[in-house]
Amino acid sequence: MHGKNNIDESKILNSVWKFGRCGGTDFATSVRFKENGTISASSPIGETKWEIKDNNLNLINVDGNILSFRLSDDKLAGDMLFATHWADSSTKVYLLENPPQSNEDLNLSRLNYISNKENIPFARKNLNLNQTLRSLYSSSLVEEKSSFLCPKPNKSFKGQSFFELERSFQHEGIEKNDTYYSTSDLKIYLCTIKNGYFFVGHGLDGTIFTEDFHPIDGTTMFNRHEGLGINDQTKLDIDVLSELDEAFVGFDFFWGNYFHFLNFFIAKSYIAKTFLGDGLPIVFPNCDKQYEHWSAYSNIVRDQAFQFSGINKNIRLLPRGAYKVKKLHFLVIERPYSWAILFSDGLTNAYNAMSRYAQRSDSIGDNVYVGRGRNVNSRLTDKTDTIIQDAVAKHRFLSTGFEKMDLQQQISIAKYAKKFVSPHGAGLTNILFNPGDLGVLEINRKLDGVNHGYRPCFYMASAVRDHNYFMLDVDELDKSPWQINEALQAMNR
């Protein structure tokens, strides 16, 4: 605490908050401010720490950047309201106390609702792969591949080091060699359990439990329950339980992220339908009916992905709640690194199926620069953005953005591009629609802290599609703007 403050700190600590755009999207609910200065939420809000200083409620991200909120007189639901504007944007965002949620808002007309609202008292320890396979009603090995050899990135300029990329490999199970990087062997199992559980919301999206409440290892990633799957008893406060006869669950906690939506949900669902047939019910959170996530893509993009991948007739959109399933299907990857699914033939087949909907347009051109919208974290400073925009214009790139495009437009641009430049972000997922000789320049940064290096997911995606991959560091580019011109020239060689 610094200076005189009118903010009631006890109210901050004892309330549950919602973060979102005024008059628009809710980005995260179940936001809690902890006494140790950290933040927990149902979905990431970009900031991890908080403080009260000079009558502001400050949210601080891993890079030390501060988003400052002040008490506001705006009339929105909730008792205490804070508001601010994002930097370089007229968009107003707020923090307010979560309004109470009523089960009357849930549309359960097609579900067999259990009227006594059975509560799940606690979760037990994770089952590892071998324990999972032994406890299943059935399992099948649907894909097996040996280690994938990934060529090292192309150098964007003379003397470029890939040390920061390689630093991330220790967290991702990737081994390095003088001439290439290699992944672990890949095994994917299609599994079925009787009377299993899964969740929409509650900080447990996509988590799967056996009948005796053991979480399935690999489905608990990113959940918001500390100790879940590690401790033998983790309390779960579940107030609604619905029952389904059969369902396939492929979404994970970050289903609202475009990369996770396509690579985890769509790809896994495509694989499952291939083996289990056209009658398979595939469940997915209903963006309009649940309260803990926001979606970075529109419902139009969502529905087109369902249609283009051929699973639209299988989809069952579900509201927030807990679900008990008589016959619950899911995929298990033997080494559950976040990138492993990228090397699946099933994922490639799903992208190939969707890319058939591309339409060539002469107005787009072969070289595209895809920026990030002003209403999201651009991951670039204004100075760096100007440096990049000037360079790509000089090299005759079309500058565009995917935020307001439907999926067909995004696929069309990515599939027929010859060179694709973009800051690190979910829009780079679209390079997977391009099976050709594509040059990719990713402008990356250390999003997980200085000790973790770069996230390698789009390097891996380029390796899967045999693209010519280049990379630059945002922070280095800010100090050495000549690097972008060198990189664009290298892409022409």
ZAFI-820977 format. One record per residue (C-alpha): chain; x, y, z; residue number from 1; residue in one letter. Coordinates in nm, 4 decimals. Example, Ala and Ser with C-alpha at 12.3 -4.5 7.8 and 13.67 -1.06 7.14 Angstrom:
# ZAFI-820977
 mol       px       py       pz seq type
   A   1.2300  -0.4500   0.7800   1    A
   A   1.3670  -0.1060   0.7140   2    S
This chain:
# ZAFI-820977
 mol       px       py       pz seq type
   A   0.0000   0.0000   0.0000   1    M
   A   0.1337   0.3453  -0.0922   2    H
   A  -0.0146   0.6798   0.0140   3    G
   A  -0.3796   0.7401   0.0958   4    K
   A  -0.6157   0.5014  -0.0825   5    N
   A  -0.9933   0.4886  -0.1037   6    N
   A  -0.9886   0.1283  -0.2221   7    I
   A  -1.1181  -0.1266   0.0265   8    D
   A  -0.8434  -0.3914   0.0183   9    E
   A  -1.0516  -0.6397   0.2156  10    S
   A  -1.3206  -0.6157  -0.0533  11    K
   A  -1.0601  -0.6818  -0.3193  12    I
   A  -0.9403  -0.9929  -0.1366  13    L
   A  -1.2797  -1.1311  -0.0381  14    N
   A  -1.4683  -1.0797  -0.3666  15    S
   A  -1.4676  -1.2688  -0.6940  16    V
   A  -1.4201  -1.0449  -0.9977  17    W
   A  -1.4914  -1.0330  -1.3686  18    K
   A  -1.2622  -0.8734  -1.6299  19    F
   A  -1.3847  -0.7613  -1.9715  20    G
   A  -1.4615  -0.4995  -2.2314  21    R
   A  -1.7237  -0.2402  -2.1358  22    C
   A  -2.0410  -0.3193  -2.3236  23    G
   A  -1.8804  -0.6225  -2.4840  24    G
   A  -1.6828  -0.9400  -2.4248  25    T
   A  -1.6056  -1.0867  -2.0841  26    D
   A  -1.2430  -1.1993  -2.0947  27    F
   A  -1.2276  -1.3843  -1.7622  28    A
   A  -1.4468  -1.4508  -1.4630  29    T
   A  -1.3721  -1.6063  -1.1261  30    S
   A  -1.0797  -1.3620  -1.0939  31    V
   A  -0.9386  -1.3665  -0.7410  32    R
   A  -0.6771  -1.1371  -0.5887  33    F
   A  -0.4669  -1.3222  -0.3315  34    K
   A  -0.2970  -1.1839  -0.0220  35    E
   A   0.0468  -1.2802  -0.1575  36    N
   A  -0.0019  -1.0394  -0.4492  37    G
   A  -0.0805  -1.3000  -0.7160  38    T
   A  -0.3887  -1.3374  -0.9358  39    I
   A  -0.5881  -1.6480  -1.0204  40    S
   A  -0.8657  -1.6597  -1.2800  41    A
   A  -1.0763  -1.8964  -1.4868  42    S
   A  -0.8761  -1.7938  -1.7942  43    S
   A  -0.5519  -1.5961  -1.8315  44    P
   A  -0.5936  -1.2184  -1.8287  45    I
   A  -0.2317  -1.1441  -1.9231  46    G
   A  -0.1337  -1.0182  -1.5771  47    E
   A  -0.0114  -1.2326  -1.2885  48    T
   A   0.0409  -0.9909  -0.9949  49    K
   A  -0.1520  -0.7036  -0.8362  50    W
   A  -0.1011  -0.4077  -0.6029  51    E
   A  -0.2870  -0.1046  -0.4713  52    I
   A  -0.0830   0.2098  -0.5252  53    K
   A  -0.1738   0.5807  -0.5438  54    D
   A  -0.5445   0.4944  -0.5369  55    N
   A  -0.5062   0.2627  -0.8371  56    N
   A  -0.5565  -0.1121  -0.8597  57    L
   A  -0.2564  -0.2199  -1.0691  58    N
   A  -0.2332  -0.5488  -1.2595  59    L
   A   0.1230  -0.6445  -1.3536  60    I
   A   0.2351  -0.8917  -1.6213  61    N
   A   0.5532  -1.1014  -1.6347  62    V
   A   0.7382  -0.8241  -1.8206  63    D
   A   0.6580  -0.5723  -1.5459  64    G
   A   0.4048  -0.3807  -1.7572  65    N
   A   0.1225  -0.2303  -1.5510  66    I
   A  -0.2470  -0.1981  -1.6321  67    L
   A  -0.3890   0.0576  -1.3848  68    S
   A  -0.7565   0.0626  -1.2873  69    F
   A  -0.9353   0.3401  -1.0992  70    R
   A  -1.2681   0.3331  -0.9182  71    L
   A  -1.5433   0.4234  -1.1631  72    S
   A  -1.8969   0.5611  -1.1385  73    D
   A  -2.0076   0.3721  -1.4492  74    D
   A  -2.3317   0.1855  -1.3953  75    K
   A  -2.2651  -0.1816  -1.4547  76    L
   A  -2.3737  -0.4909  -1.2629  77    A
   A  -2.1766  -0.5443  -0.9462  78    G
   A  -2.1046  -0.3531  -0.6316  79    D
   A  -1.7550  -0.2173  -0.6889  80    M
   A  -1.6327  -0.1252  -1.0369  81    L
   A  -1.2886  -0.0349  -1.1720  82    F
   A  -1.2279   0.0851  -1.5277  83    A
   A  -0.9382   0.1892  -1.7513  84    T
   A  -0.8397   0.2212  -2.1178  85    H
   A  -0.5920  -0.0066  -2.2869  86    W
   A  -0.2760   0.1688  -2.3990  87    A
   A  -0.3042   0.3234  -2.7480  88    D
   A  -0.6704   0.2267  -2.7642  89    S
   A  -1.0072   0.3880  -2.7036  90    S
   A  -1.1350   0.0532  -2.5773  91    T
   A  -1.2498   0.0703  -2.2166  92    K
   A  -1.2059  -0.2351  -1.9961  93    V
   A  -1.3332  -0.3017  -1.6482  94    Y
   A  -1.3055  -0.5113  -1.3350  95    L
   A  -1.6262  -0.5645  -1.1414  96    L
   A  -1.7627  -0.8052  -0.8889  97    E
   A  -1.9124  -1.1121  -1.0520  98    N
   A  -2.2904  -1.0984  -1.0534  99    P
   A  -2.4491  -1.4093  -0.9062 100    P
   A  -2.5147  -1.6823  -1.1642 101    Q
   A  -2.8448  -1.8655  -1.1761 102    S
   A  -2.8922  -2.2196  -1.2915 103    N
   A  -3.2124  -2.0956  -1.4564 104    E
   A  -2.9877  -1.9524  -1.7289 105    D
   A  -2.8720  -2.3014  -1.8284 106    L
   A  -3.0385  -2.4586  -2.1291 107    N
   A  -3.0621  -2.8257  -2.0364 108    L
   A  -3.3567  -2.9188  -2.2561 109    S
   A  -3.1693  -3.1914  -2.4419 110    R
   A  -2.9948  -3.3283  -2.1326 111    L
   A  -3.1123  -3.5731  -1.8727 112    N
   A  -3.0871  -3.3364  -1.5747 113    Y
   A  -3.0316  -3.4962  -1.2351 114    I
   A  -3.2682  -3.3044  -1.0090 115    S
   A  -3.0898  -3.3702  -0.6804 116    N
   A  -2.7757  -3.1898  -0.8030 117    K
   A  -2.5292  -3.4537  -0.6890 118    E
   A  -2.2069  -3.2957  -0.5618 119    N
   A  -1.8607  -3.4278  -0.6408 120    I
   A  -1.6789  -3.4052  -0.3036 121    P
   A  -1.3157  -3.4315  -0.4096 122    F
   A  -1.0769  -3.5359  -0.6822 123    A
   A  -0.8046  -3.7945  -0.6321 124    R
   A  -0.4553  -3.8299  -0.7826 125    K
   A  -0.3956  -3.8352  -1.1581 126    N
   A  -0.3838  -4.1681  -1.3325 127    L
   A  -0.0713  -4.1975  -1.5467 128    N
   A  -0.0857  -4.3504  -1.8936 129    L
   A  -0.0370  -4.7128  -1.7891 130    N
   A  -0.2875  -4.6812  -1.5038 131    Q
   A  -0.5331  -4.5117  -1.7395 132    T
   A  -0.5061  -4.7854  -2.0016 133    L
   A  -0.5524  -5.0568  -1.7385 134    R
   A  -0.8642  -4.8906  -1.5975 135    S
   A  -1.0387  -4.8256  -1.9286 136    L
   A  -1.3419  -4.9927  -2.0701 137    Y
   A  -1.1568  -4.9953  -2.4036 138    S
   A  -0.8551  -4.8380  -2.5734 139    S
   A  -0.7033  -4.8519  -2.9196 140    S
   A  -0.3677  -4.7315  -3.0504 141    L
   A  -0.4838  -4.5149  -3.3407 142    V
   A  -0.1508  -4.3640  -3.4442 143    E
   A   0.2156  -4.4385  -3.3832 144    E
   A   0.5105  -4.2469  -3.5283 145    K
   A   0.8820  -4.2538  -3.4629 146    S
   A   1.0812  -3.9451  -3.3717 147    S
   A   1.0345  -3.6514  -3.6098 148    F
   A   1.3489  -3.4717  -3.7293 149    L
   A   1.3056  -3.0952  -3.7513 150    C
   A   1.5564  -2.8912  -3.9527 151    P
   A   1.7098  -2.5981  -3.7725 152    K
   A   1.5592  -2.2576  -3.8564 153    P
   A   1.7066  -2.0557  -4.1404 154    N
   A   1.9235  -1.7674  -4.0265 155    K
   A   1.7519  -1.4326  -4.0639 156    S
   A   2.0851  -1.2521  -4.0531 157    F
   A   2.4518  -1.3429  -4.0348 158    K
   A   2.5574  -1.4721  -3.6944 159    G
   A   2.2047  -1.5247  -3.5607 160    Q
   A   2.1890  -1.7549  -3.2576 161    S
   A   1.9045  -1.9939  -3.1801 162    F
   A   2.0004  -2.0285  -2.8146 163    F
   A   1.6733  -1.8799  -2.6866 164    E
   A   1.4687  -2.1187  -2.9011 165    L
   A   1.6729  -2.4139  -2.7782 166    E
   A   1.6280  -2.3058  -2.4138 167    R
   A   1.2602  -2.3872  -2.4433 168    S
   A   1.3313  -2.7444  -2.5548 169    F
   A   1.4063  -2.8630  -2.2015 170    Q
   A   1.0416  -2.7915  -2.1186 171    H
   A   0.9064  -2.9536  -2.4355 172    E
   A   1.0902  -3.2871  -2.4609 173    G
   A   1.2874  -3.1876  -2.7733 174    I
   A   1.6465  -3.2982  -2.8254 175    E
   A   1.8991  -3.0925  -3.0199 176    K
   A   2.1703  -3.1993  -3.2609 177    N
   A   2.4244  -3.0133  -3.4703 178    D
   A   2.2044  -3.0256  -3.7814 179    T
   A   1.8475  -3.0894  -3.6599 180    Y
   A   1.6164  -3.1144  -3.3588 181    Y
   A   1.4266  -3.4346  -3.2814 182    S
   A   1.0961  -3.4985  -3.1086 183    T
   A   0.9888  -3.7927  -2.8965 184    S
   A   0.8091  -4.0900  -3.0499 185    D
   A   0.4353  -4.0319  -3.0845 186    L
   A   0.1599  -4.2690  -2.9715 187    K
   A  -0.2064  -4.1682  -2.9670 188    I
   A  -0.4701  -4.3829  -2.7965 189    Y
   A  -0.8452  -4.3543  -2.8433 190    L
   A  -0.9893  -4.4351  -2.5025 191    C
   A  -1.3318  -4.5018  -2.3559 192    T
   A  -1.4418  -4.5103  -1.9921 193    I
   A  -1.7788  -4.5915  -1.8403 194    K
   A  -1.9501  -4.3368  -1.6146 195    N
   A  -1.6760  -4.0784  -1.6515 196    G
   A  -1.6986  -3.7065  -1.5812 197    Y
   A  -1.5947  -3.3914  -1.7663 198    F
   A  -1.6489  -3.0193  -1.7090 199    F
   A  -1.7389  -2.6977  -1.8828 200    V
   A  -1.6291  -2.4056  -1.6680 201    G
   A  -1.5498  -2.4318  -1.2963 202    H
   A  -1.1827  -2.3817  -1.3902 203    G
   A  -1.1840  -2.7430  -1.5154 204    L
   A  -1.2646  -2.7159  -1.8863 205    D
   A  -1.1792  -3.0422  -2.0612 206    G
   A  -1.0614  -3.2210  -1.7471 207    T
   A  -1.1759  -3.5853  -1.7504 208    I
   A  -1.2332  -3.7976  -1.4401 209    F
   A  -1.2908  -4.1683  -1.3981 210    T
   A  -1.5974  -4.2939  -1.2113 211    E
   A  -1.4053  -4.2837  -0.8809 212    D
   A  -1.2811  -3.9267  -0.9498 213    F
   A  -0.9246  -3.9918  -1.0640 214    H
   A  -0.8270  -3.7202  -1.3153 215    P
   A  -0.6844  -3.8530  -1.6427 216    I
   A  -0.3259  -3.7331  -1.6841 217    D
   A  -0.2920  -3.4987  -1.9806 218    G
   A  -0.6456  -3.3609  -1.9495 219    T
   A  -0.5658  -3.1573  -1.6367 220    T
   A  -0.3203  -2.9180  -1.8038 221    M
   A  -0.3873  -2.5487  -1.7297 222    F
   A  -0.6770  -2.6176  -1.4888 223    N
   A  -0.7401  -2.3636  -1.2124 224    R
   A  -0.7493  -2.5994  -0.9122 225    H
   A  -0.4196  -2.5987  -0.7259 226    E
   A  -0.3025  -2.9503  -0.6493 227    G
   A  -0.5536  -3.1208  -0.8779 228    L
   A  -0.4180  -3.4594  -0.9792 229    G
   A  -0.1201  -3.4234  -0.7458 230    I
   A  -0.2895  -3.4359  -0.4078 231    N
   A  -0.5182  -3.7245  -0.3201 232    D
   A  -0.8064  -3.4982  -0.2142 233    Q
   A  -0.8863  -3.1725  -0.3942 234    T
   A  -1.2276  -3.0265  -0.3184 235    K
   A  -1.4469  -2.9417  -0.6168 236    L
   A  -1.7484  -2.7164  -0.5719 237    D
   A  -1.9895  -2.8452  -0.8367 238    I
   A  -2.3552  -2.7444  -0.8219 239    D
   A  -2.5005  -2.8854  -1.1452 240    V
   A  -2.4522  -3.2363  -1.2769 241    L
   A  -2.6057  -3.3490  -1.6057 242    S
   A  -2.5979  -3.6951  -1.7550 243    E
   A  -2.5205  -3.7952  -2.1144 244    L
   A  -2.5293  -4.1374  -2.2773 245    D
   A  -2.2182  -4.0889  -2.4921 246    E
   A  -1.9722  -3.8110  -2.5737 247    A
   A  -1.6256  -3.7429  -2.7140 248    F
   A  -1.4300  -3.4726  -2.5265 249    V
   A  -1.1447  -3.3095  -2.7181 250    G
   A  -1.1360  -2.9499  -2.5900 251    F
   A  -0.8915  -2.8325  -2.3244 252    D
   A  -0.8886  -2.5431  -2.0784 253    F
   A  -0.7842  -2.2916  -2.3453 254    F
   A  -1.0523  -2.3850  -2.5976 255    W
   A  -1.1179  -2.0117  -2.6469 256    G
   A  -0.7702  -1.9721  -2.7981 257    N
   A  -0.7631  -2.0209  -3.1763 258    Y
   A  -0.4456  -2.2354  -3.1672 259    F
   A  -0.5917  -2.4651  -2.9029 260    H
   A  -0.9311  -2.4757  -3.0752 261    F
   A  -0.7938  -2.5968  -3.4091 262    L
   A  -0.5038  -2.8131  -3.2935 263    N
   A  -0.6580  -2.9777  -2.9912 264    F
   A  -1.0328  -2.9745  -3.0349 265    F
   A  -1.0837  -2.9847  -3.4128 266    I
   A  -0.7913  -3.2195  -3.4835 267    A
   A  -0.8764  -3.4600  -3.2012 268    K
   A  -1.2453  -3.4623  -3.2937 269    S
   A  -1.1576  -3.5310  -3.6574 270    Y
   A  -0.9435  -3.8269  -3.5511 271    I
   A  -1.2122  -3.9609  -3.3175 272    A
   A  -1.4857  -3.9406  -3.5791 273    K
   A  -1.2639  -4.1240  -3.8273 274    T
   A  -1.2467  -4.4227  -3.5921 275    F
   A  -1.5824  -4.4073  -3.4100 276    L
   A  -1.8071  -4.3156  -3.7022 277    G
   A  -2.0596  -4.0554  -3.8089 278    D
   A  -2.2901  -4.1053  -3.5102 279    G
   A  -2.0332  -3.9922  -3.2525 280    L
   A  -2.1608  -3.7058  -3.0281 281    P
   A  -1.8805  -3.4470  -2.9927 282    I
   A  -1.9213  -3.1947  -2.7107 283    V
   A  -1.7939  -2.8374  -2.6980 284    F
   A  -1.8552  -2.5380  -2.4674 285    P
   A  -2.1300  -2.3011  -2.5756 286    N
   A  -1.9688  -1.9578  -2.5957 287    C
   A  -2.3056  -1.7903  -2.5423 288    D
   A  -2.4082  -1.9914  -2.2379 289    K
   A  -2.1065  -2.0239  -2.0113 290    Q
   A  -1.9383  -1.7607  -1.8031 291    Y
   A  -1.5761  -1.8343  -1.7374 292    E
   A  -1.4094  -1.7924  -2.0775 293    H
   A  -1.4051  -1.5550  -2.3642 294    W
   A  -1.3381  -1.6694  -2.7178 295    S
   A  -1.0722  -1.5046  -2.9318 296    A
   A  -1.2535  -1.6176  -3.2468 297    Y
   A  -1.6113  -1.5546  -3.3549 298    S
   A  -1.8941  -1.8054  -3.3574 299    N
   A  -1.8835  -1.7780  -3.7374 300    I
   A  -1.5221  -1.9014  -3.7359 301    V
   A  -1.6186  -2.1733  -3.4878 302    R
   A  -1.9119  -2.2962  -3.6948 303    D
   A  -1.7112  -2.2897  -4.0191 304    Q
   A  -1.4402  -2.5001  -3.8532 305    A
   A  -1.7084  -2.7506  -3.7519 306    F
   A  -1.8415  -2.7571  -4.1081 307    Q
   A  -1.5096  -2.7613  -4.2971 308    F
   A  -1.3705  -3.0451  -4.0826 309    S
   A  -1.6921  -3.2445  -4.1291 310    G
   A  -1.7916  -3.2662  -3.7613 311    I
   A  -2.0758  -3.0103  -3.7649 312    N
   A  -2.3507  -3.2741  -3.7466 313    K
   A  -2.1792  -3.4339  -3.4468 314    N
   A  -2.1447  -3.1199  -3.2332 315    I
   A  -2.3369  -3.0758  -2.9084 316    R
   A  -2.2888  -2.7298  -2.7540 317    L
   A  -2.3028  -2.7477  -2.3754 318    L
   A  -2.3439  -2.4805  -2.1057 319    P
   A  -2.1350  -2.4450  -1.7929 320    R
   A  -2.1632  -2.7494  -1.5675 321    G
   A  -2.0423  -3.0940  -1.4703 322    A
   A  -2.1317  -3.3890  -1.6910 323    Y
   A  -2.1463  -3.7582  -1.6175 324    K
   A  -2.1225  -3.9748  -1.9305 325    V
   A  -2.2139  -4.3405  -1.9532 326    K
   A  -1.9678  -4.3853  -2.2401 327    K
   A  -1.6967  -4.1172  -2.2458 328    L
   A  -1.4393  -4.1099  -2.5297 329    H
   A  -1.1143  -3.9106  -2.5405 330    F
   A  -0.7635  -3.9211  -2.6871 331    L
   A  -0.4502  -3.9802  -2.4822 332    V
   A  -0.1050  -3.8912  -2.6149 333    I
   A   0.1715  -4.0976  -2.4570 334    E
   A   0.4006  -3.7983  -2.4154 335    R
   A   0.1543  -3.5153  -2.3421 336    P
   A   0.3740  -3.2221  -2.4475 337    Y
   A   0.1660  -2.9334  -2.5746 338    S
   A   0.3070  -2.9595  -2.9269 339    W
   A   0.2843  -3.3396  -2.9708 340    A
   A  -0.0481  -3.3404  -3.1579 341    I
   A   0.1121  -3.1244  -3.4296 342    L
   A   0.3000  -3.4269  -3.5620 343    F
   A  -0.0099  -3.6421  -3.5949 344    S
   A  -0.1200  -3.7508  -3.9423 345    D
   A  -0.4740  -3.7040  -3.8160 346    G
   A  -0.4084  -3.3341  -3.7534 347    L
   A  -0.2578  -3.2934  -4.1014 348    T
   A  -0.5596  -3.4671  -4.2537 349    N
   A  -0.7938  -3.2325  -4.0655 350    A
   A  -0.6136  -2.9242  -4.1994 351    Y
   A  -0.6107  -3.0687  -4.5521 352    N
   A  -0.9864  -3.1274  -4.5291 353    A
   A  -1.0501  -2.7696  -4.4166 354    M
   A  -0.8116  -2.6178  -4.6718 355    S
   A  -1.0315  -2.7493  -4.9555 356    R
   A  -1.2593  -2.4539  -4.8803 357    Y
   A  -0.9895  -2.2010  -4.9752 358    A
   A  -1.0631  -1.9605  -5.2592 359    Q
   A  -0.7785  -1.7957  -5.4450 360    R
   A  -0.7956  -1.4172  -5.4709 361    S
   A  -0.5692  -1.2105  -5.6964 362    D
   A  -0.6173  -0.9121  -5.4653 363    S
   A  -0.4269  -1.0785  -5.1798 364    I
   A  -0.0919  -1.1509  -5.3428 365    G
   A   0.1767  -1.3995  -5.2466 366    D
   A   0.3423  -1.2097  -4.9603 367    N
   A   0.1418  -1.1254  -4.6486 368    V
   A   0.2154  -0.9595  -4.3176 369    Y
   A  -0.0450  -1.0514  -4.0564 370    V
   A  -0.0496  -0.8093  -3.7639 371    G
   A  -0.2376  -0.8340  -3.4369 372    R
   A  -0.5390  -0.6142  -3.3638 373    G
   A  -0.5274  -0.3131  -3.1356 374    R
   A  -0.7802  -0.4688  -2.8994 375    N
   A  -0.5470  -0.7576  -2.8186 376    V
   A  -0.1918  -0.7695  -2.6888 377    N
   A  -0.0015  -0.6698  -3.0025 378    S
   A   0.3273  -0.7938  -2.8484 379    R
   A   0.5009  -0.5101  -3.0318 380    L
   A   0.5951  -0.1619  -2.9217 381    T
   A   0.4731   0.1239  -3.1404 382    D
   A   0.8315   0.1756  -3.2532 383    K
   A   0.8777  -0.1892  -3.3524 384    T
   A   0.5397  -0.1990  -3.5247 385    D
   A   0.6417   0.1007  -3.7371 386    T
   A   0.9784  -0.0602  -3.8194 387    I
   A   0.8065  -0.3796  -3.9368 388    I
   A   0.5300  -0.2029  -4.1294 389    Q
   A   0.7848   0.0104  -4.3180 390    D
   A   0.9990  -0.2933  -4.4008 391    A
   A   0.7193  -0.5174  -4.5258 392    V
   A   0.5794  -0.2317  -4.7366 393    A
   A   0.9229  -0.1829  -4.8923 394    K
   A   0.9310  -0.5540  -4.9789 395    H
   A   0.5769  -0.5379  -5.1218 396    R
   A   0.3961  -0.7384  -4.8587 397    F
   A   0.0231  -0.6967  -4.8095 398    L
   A  -0.0489  -0.5960  -4.4479 399    S
   A  -0.3649  -0.7470  -4.3059 400    T
   A  -0.5181  -0.8933  -3.9883 401    G
   A  -0.7305  -1.1969  -3.9175 402    F
   A  -0.9426  -1.0628  -3.6298 403    E
   A  -1.2465  -0.9673  -3.8391 404    K
   A  -1.2179  -1.2391  -4.1042 405    M
   A  -1.4183  -1.5573  -4.1212 406    D
   A  -1.2330  -1.8882  -4.1364 407    L
   A  -1.2644  -1.9281  -4.5128 408    Q
   A  -1.0914  -1.5929  -4.5689 409    Q
   A  -0.8103  -1.6862  -4.3303 410    Q
   A  -0.7602  -2.0254  -4.4931 411    I
   A  -0.7571  -1.8673  -4.8408 412    S
   A  -0.4852  -1.6177  -4.7476 413    I
   A  -0.2665  -1.8729  -4.5702 414    A
   A  -0.3004  -2.1551  -4.8226 415    K
   A  -0.1921  -1.9516  -5.1262 416    Y
   A   0.0744  -1.7381  -4.9589 417    A
   A   0.4396  -1.7752  -5.0565 418    K
   A   0.5766  -1.5677  -4.7695 419    K
   A   0.4041  -1.5200  -4.4318 420    F
   A   0.5296  -1.2752  -4.1673 421    V
   A   0.3644  -1.2264  -3.8290 422    S
   A   0.4315  -1.1597  -3.4602 423    P
   A   0.3942  -1.4673  -3.2398 424    H
   A   0.0238  -1.5288  -3.1893 425    G
   A  -0.2654  -1.7588  -3.2656 426    A
   A  -0.3013  -1.6236  -3.6215 427    G
   A   0.0199  -1.8072  -3.7134 428    L
   A  -0.1790  -2.1280  -3.6672 429    T
   A  -0.3080  -2.0700  -4.0200 430    N
   A   0.0286  -2.1637  -4.1729 431    I
   A  -0.0822  -2.5233  -4.1166 432    L
   A  -0.3318  -2.4766  -4.4014 433    F
   A  -0.0382  -2.4319  -4.6407 434    N
   A   0.1264  -2.7578  -4.7530 435    P
   A   0.3518  -2.5878  -5.0062 436    G
   A   0.6840  -2.4079  -5.0244 437    D
   A   0.6020  -2.1344  -4.7731 438    L
   A   0.8510  -1.8971  -4.6143 439    G
   A   0.7536  -1.8143  -4.2538 440    V
   A   0.9036  -1.5307  -4.0484 441    L
   A   0.7877  -1.5356  -3.6855 442    E
   A   0.8609  -1.2280  -3.4763 443    I
   A   0.8839  -1.3904  -3.1356 444    N
   A   0.9512  -1.2900  -2.7770 445    R
   A   1.0074  -1.4616  -2.4407 446    K
   A   0.6462  -1.4721  -2.3205 447    L
   A   0.7144  -1.7104  -2.0313 448    D
   A   0.9958  -1.5135  -1.8726 449    G
   A   1.3606  -1.4653  -1.9563 450    V
   A   1.4607  -1.8139  -1.8380 451    N
   A   1.2252  -2.0066  -2.0680 452    H
   A   1.3237  -1.8881  -2.4147 453    G
   A   1.0747  -1.8745  -2.7004 454    Y
   A   0.7628  -2.0850  -2.7327 455    R
   A   0.8477  -2.3239  -3.0198 456    P
   A   0.4947  -2.4147  -3.1353 457    C
   A   0.5047  -2.2318  -3.4691 458    F
   A   0.8566  -2.3468  -3.5414 459    Y
   A   0.7176  -2.6995  -3.4939 460    M
   A   0.4156  -2.6224  -3.7114 461    A
   A   0.6479  -2.5061  -3.9893 462    S
   A   0.8564  -2.8218  -3.9545 463    A
   A   0.5444  -3.0387  -3.9888 464    V
   A   0.4523  -2.8664  -4.3162 465    R
   A   0.8145  -2.8495  -4.4415 466    D
   A   0.8139  -2.4695  -4.4526 467    H
   A   1.1222  -2.2479  -4.4656 468    N
   A   1.1168  -2.1035  -4.1135 469    Y
   A   1.2857  -1.7803  -4.0015 470    F
   A   1.2572  -1.5950  -3.6724 471    M
   A   1.3387  -1.2622  -3.5072 472    L
   A   1.3312  -1.1415  -3.1468 473    D
   A   1.1025  -0.8419  -3.0836 474    V
   A   1.3293  -0.6983  -2.8160 475    D
   A   1.6387  -0.7297  -3.0377 476    E
   A   1.4519  -0.5815  -3.3325 477    L
   A   1.3644  -0.2778  -3.1231 478    D
   A   1.7370  -0.2155  -3.0751 479    K
   A   1.8527  -0.3360  -3.4195 480    S
   A   1.5865  -0.2437  -3.6774 481    P
   A   1.8093  -0.3515  -3.9673 482    W
   A   1.7357  -0.7143  -3.8780 483    Q
   A   1.3883  -0.7106  -4.0357 484    I
   A   1.5249  -0.6073  -4.3773 485    N
   A   1.7959  -0.8723  -4.3534 486    E
   A   1.5347  -1.1341  -4.2693 487    A
   A   1.3043  -1.0376  -4.5559 488    L
   A   1.5984  -1.0481  -4.7973 489    Q
   A   1.6982  -1.3918  -4.6608 490    A
   A   1.3481  -1.5187  -4.7371 491    M
   A   1.4071  -1.4336  -5.1045 492    N
   A   1.7238  -1.6382  -5.1377 493    R
